[in-house]
Amino acid sequence: MTVRDDLDRFIASERDRFTAELRELCAIPCEASDKGALDGAARWCRERLRAAGFADARELRADSAPALVVAETGAGKRTLIGVQHYDVQPAVPLELWKSPPYDPAIRDGAMYARGVDDNKGHLLLRIQAVEAHRAVYGELPIRVRFLIEGEEESGSPNLARLLALEPELTRGEGALKEGGAIDSQGRPLLSLGGKGILYCSFHVRTMSRDAHSGGATHYPNAAMRLAHAFASLMDPRGRVLIEGFYDDVRQPTAAEAEMLERMPFDAQATKDVVGIKRFAFGRGDDDAKRASVFEPTCNVCGLESGYNGPGSKTVIPCEAAGKIDFRLVPDQDPDQIAELLRAHLDRSGFDDVEFSAEEGEHPYRGPADAPLVRAVAAVAEEAFGKPVVLIPSSGGTSPMWVVCNARRMANVTLGMGHPGAGAHAPNEHILMENYWRAMRATARLYTGFASQE
């Protein structure tokens, strides 16, 4: 019996327990609006870490912000920081779920629940992998430190303040960032960074009340006003028109450009997963691939104005609201982009359009030539049986700048999400077979990182 067989045998023997734990965690409805559920999830994570041998597991708090759960175990020259979160996106619209989002269901080898992919499944399997490592290999040859926050889905507004309570928490040799995925060909995707974000809420009022649409010849329409303001932000080819928006964009290095060339991009599968025939802005496959990694975005998330109920109501809306997110790339600064946005609106004649910046997070792209990246690549290829795909930067946002930037630490994903997992959407799910493979890879990583050159 080999050590590999021993690890697989241990994971198989614990599947029922590990699955029950995942269902229990996913049943906690810890959306940003439910403070009690957030507190409950923080306590659950703290106690689960203690049960896994993290004797110092504790909660750090600042004012009314959700707790940052921190814990460390193991010993060795290297420290691996696990950056995770227990909060989830809202589950609405509930009517589109085939089973209740907080009543985890297993169907056809998959578990369905809000947050099971993003990020509770990834969070829990990394804790369970510590138990698997100890059972098969013995004590950890590295220090594993978890930082589990409750505001990642809201832009991590208090993470820097919480980490400042104990500055040593961000001292390490690499970070295992939240999430991780497998592509349509079964290849593990290793993301080495993520885009930042600026999330803004807009509002404009043009009259004291709605008016009869017969007055559309002379009464100002708030919906049209906001639509025109939004249209001024981007041209039909997808280029953002805010003056200075691209000034600080870091151009990819030769190594990063080469990494992009090697990066597979299944254009048809990317279209099929959302049911489109062609990419936006007239982009071809190669252009879409490059933009997904290296270009910032301007995206209208929602608009609300006037009457949208059944039948007709002929009105001129007096006010309109909307939300936009900007995904940023190194070295754009969300605060500076907010200032440029305000200047653009004023200069373009939209000084009456108000906005507030509700989330702001820096982008971060770590080094590819690092022991952690090589160690993760080795264990992922072993567990999934396919060569890994290195991605310089993913389209999503994680708080890695706060954790890694001061020491320019490598950060990388290692996980099990699949293209149709539906994170942030109804019927979010994971394939349980991928869950066990990712757990195996993570348990192996705790040893592999210790000796990787």
N, C-alpha and C positions, 0 to 999 in steps of 0.2 A: 504494500500500500504506500503510494507516494504522498508527499506533503500536499501536492495539488489535490489528490483524491481526498485527503483528510479535510481540506478546506471546503471542498464541494459537499462532502458528507456532513460536515457540521452545519453548513447553511441549509442543506436539505432537512436536517433534523429539527431546525428551528423555524421552518417556514410558517407553520401555523401560528406560533407566538409572534414572530415578526410581522406577519400579515395582520393579526389582531391589533398590534400596536399601531400600525399604519392607519387602520380604520378608526381607531380611537382618536388619534391626532387629527385626522381629516374631518372628524365629526365636530370639531370645535369651530364655530362660525366666526373666525377672527378677522373680520373686515374692519376697516379703519373706523367705522361708525359704532362699533360695538366694543367699548372699553372693557367691559366685563369679560368678554370672550378673549380679548387680547391678553388680559391679565391671566386668564385661565391657561392659555396656550404657553405663556412664559413660565408659569409654574410647572406645567406638564414637561416642558423641555428641561427645566432645571432638575426635576426629580428623575427624569429619564437619564440625564447625564450622570447624576449621582449613582444611579443603579449600575451604570456602565463603568464605574470606577473613577469618575471625575469628582474627587472628594471636595474640591474647592468650588463646585458649581454654585453660582450666585447670580443675583439680579442687580444691575446698576440702573439707577433711576435719576432723572432730572426733571423736577417739576411734575407735570402731568403726562409727560411723554411715556409711551409704552416702554417696558423694561428692555434693556440689553442684557441677554443672558450670556455669561462668560464662564469658561471652565477650561482647565488644562490637565493633561495627564501624560504619562510617559517620561522618558529621559533620553538624552542624547545631545549631540552637537547641533543638530538642526531642529528648527521649529517650523511646523506646518500650521498655518492659520486657516481655519475653516470659516469662511464668511457666508453666513446663512440667514434666513429670515423665516418667521412663523406667521406673519400676516399674509393675507390673500386679497385678490381682487374681488370686488362685488360679484355676486353670483347672478345678478339680473342679466337678461330677462329669464325669470324662473320657468315660464311656460315652455321654453325651448329645451329644458332638461328632460331626458327620458326617465331619470330617477332623481330624487331630491339631492341637491348638491352637497348637503351636510349629513346625508345618510349613505355613506359609502357602499357602493354595490359592485360586485364582481360578476362580469359577464364575458364569456368567451375568452377567458384568460387575461382580462383587463380589469383594473379597478377604476371606477368612475367616482369622482368627487372634486369639489372645488379645492384647488391647492395641491392636489396629489402629485402633479408634475412640478408646479411652480408655487412653493418650493418644498412642500412638506415631505414628499417622497425622497428627494435628494438629501434633505436635512437628516431624516431618520436613518436612511441606509448607511450614512457615514458614521453615525453613532453605533449602529448595530455592527458595522464593520470593525469597530474597535473590539467588541466582544468576540467576533469571529477571529480576529488576529490573536488575541490573548489565548483563546481556546486551542488554537492550532500551532502558533509560532511562539507563544509566550509574551513577555513584556514588550511594549513598544520600544523600538530603538531610536525613536525621535520623540520630541514633544509635540503633541497635537493640542492646539488651542482653538476652541470654538468661540466665535462672536456671532450670536444669533439675535438679530434685531426684530422689532415689530413695526417698522415704518418703511421697509424697502419699497413697497408698492405705492408709497406716498412721497418718494424722493429722498428718503433718509434724512429729514431735516434736522434731527437731533443727534445723529450718529457721531459727528465730530465732537460735539459737546460731551457726550457720554464717554467716548474714548479718551478725552482729555482728563477724565477723572483718574485714569490709570494709564499713563503714556506708554508703559512697557507692553501693553496689549498689542501694539502694532509692530513690535520688534520680532522679526523672524526671517527665514530664508526663502519663503514662498507662501503663496496663498491659493487655496482651493476655493474658487469662487462658486457662488450659488448656481445651480442648474447644470445642464449638460444634455447632449443630444446625440442621436444616431440618425444618419441621413437615410434617404430612400433606398440606398444600396447596402445598408447595414454597417456603414463605416462610422466609427466614433468621430464626432466633431469636437475638436479641442480649440476653444476660443481663448485667445490670449489677451483680450481686452474687450471693452464695450464702449458704446457711444454715451455721451452725456445727455442731459435733457434740460430744457426750459419749458415748463408747462404754464400756459397763461389763460386766464379767463377774461373775456371781453364783454363790454356792455355799452350800448348807445341808446339814448332816448332822444327822439326828434319832436315829440308833441306831449302835451299833458295827458292826452287820452287817445284811444283808437278813434278813427274817423271813418265815415262812409266812403266807400271806394270811389264813389262818383267824384270825390274831391282829389283824385289822384293826379289831376292836371296841375295842382298847386300845393298840395299838402306833402310834406316830406315823409318818406317811407323808411322806417327804421331798419326793416329787414334788408331792403335794397342798400341802405347806407352801409350796414355792416358787411354785406356781400361785396360791395365795391372796395371797402377797406381791405378785406381778406384777399380780393383779387389783385390788389396792388402789391402783395407780398411776393408773388412768384409768377414767372412767365410760363407760357404753355409748354416749354421744354423742361420745366422742373427746376430752373435756376432761381434761387432766392434773390429778390431785388432790393433787399435792405442794404443800404450803403455801408460798406465796411464789414459785411457779414463774413466774407471769406478771407479777410486780411490775415487772421492768425491760424488759418488751417495749415496744419503740418503736412507737408507732402510725404508720401510713403518713401521709405528708403529703398535702395536697390534690392535688399534682402526681402523686404515686405512685398515689393512688386513681384519678385520671383515667387514668393509664397502664394500670392494671388494667382499667378499663372498655373501653379501646380494644384491649386484648389479646385476640385471637381464642382461643377454647378449644374445640377439637373434642372434645366430651364423648364422643361415640360412638366415635371413633377411640381415645381414651384408654382406654375400656373394652375395646374389641376387641383391643387389642394384648396384653392379659393375660387375655382371655377371661372377663370378668365382665359381669353384667347390670346391676348397680347399684353405686354407690360405697359405701364403708364409712361407718359411723356414721349412716346415714340421710341423708347429705348429697345435696342436689340439685346440679345442674350449676354454678350460680353460687357456691354455698357451697364446692364442691370447688375451683373456680378460685381463689377468694380464699384459701382455706386453703393451697393449694399454694405461694403466694407469701409470705403474711404470717404464717402460724401455725407455731408450733413443734410438734414431734411427740414421741411416746413409742412406740417400735416394738420388739416382741419379735422378735429375730433368730433365736433358736434355744433349744431345751430338750433336755436329756438326762437320763434317769433310768431306773432299773429295767431291765426286759427288753423288748426290741423285736424279738427274733429270730423265726425261724419257729416255728410251733406255740405251745404255751402253757407258761408258767412262772409259777406263782401265788406271787408274792412281794410283800412290802411293801418298797419301795426305802428304803435307809438314807441315801442322799445324792442330791442333785440339783444340776444346774448349768444355767445359762442365760446368755444375752447379750441386752442391750438397747441400742439406740442412741436418743439424743435428738437430733433436729435442732433447732438453736437459731436464733433470729432476733435482729437487733439490738434491744436492747443486752444480751442475756443473756450471762453469763459461765460457761463450762463448769466452772470450779473452784467457783464459788458454787452452781451447780446440783447438783454432787456433794455439797456440804455439806447442801443442802436435802433431797436424796434420803436421806442417812443419817439426818437428823433425822426424816423422814417414817416410815422403816422402824422406827426406835426408838419413836416416838410411837404407831405402829399395832400394836405388840406383836411386831414382827419383828426384834428386836435380835439374834437368832441367825442371821439371813440376812446373810452376808458379801458384799461386793462390792469390786471394784477398778476404778478408772477407768483404762482402757487408752489411750484417745485423748481429747484435748480440744482443740478448735479454735474460735476466735471466729468469729461470723458477720461478714459485711461487705457493705454496700450502698453503692455509689458514686454520685456525681452523674450524672444523665441529661443535664443541660445542659452538655456539655463538648465541646471540639473533637474529642477522640478518638471519642466516640460518634457525632458527626455524620459524621466521616470514614469510620468503619466502616460506618455505614448506607449511605452513598453507594456505596462499592465493592461491598458485598454486594448491593444492589439491582441494580447494573449486571451483576454476574457471574451472578446467579441469575434475573434478570428478574422478580422479585416484590418487593413492598414488605416491608420488614423489620417484625418484631414485637419491640418493646422489652419486656423482662421485668425488673421491678425486682429480683427475686431468684429464683434457681433453687432447686430442692429439694435439690441436691447441695452438697458442701462442697469448697472450694478454699482454699489458704492466703493469701487475698488480704488478710486483716486484717494479717498480719505484714508484707506488702509495702507495702500502700497506706494503712493507717490513719493513720500519723503525719502524712502530708501530704494526707490525704483525697483521694487520687488517683482519677480515673475508672478503672474497669476494665470490660472488655467482652469477650464471646466473639465469635469469627468462625471458623466451621467448617463441617463437612459431615456430621455424624452425622444419621441419619434415624430415625423413630420405632421401627422394628423392628431397629435396629442390634445390640441385645443386649449392650450394655456391661455387664460384671460377670456375664454369663450365658454358657451354652454357645452356640457358633456365632456369636460376636461377628463383625461384618463391617461393611464400608463399601462404598458404591457408588462405583466408580472415577470415574464421570463427575462426581460431586459433589466428589471429591478434586481434579480438575483445575480445577473452577470455584472452589473455595476457594483454590487456589494462585494463580489469576489475581487474585482479590479481594485476597489478602494482598500480592502484588507491587504492586498498585495502591495499597494502603494506605500502603506505605512512602513513596510520593510524596505521596499525598493528605493525610496527617497533617501534613506539613511546612507546608502552606499553608492548612489549614482554620482558619477563624476560630471 
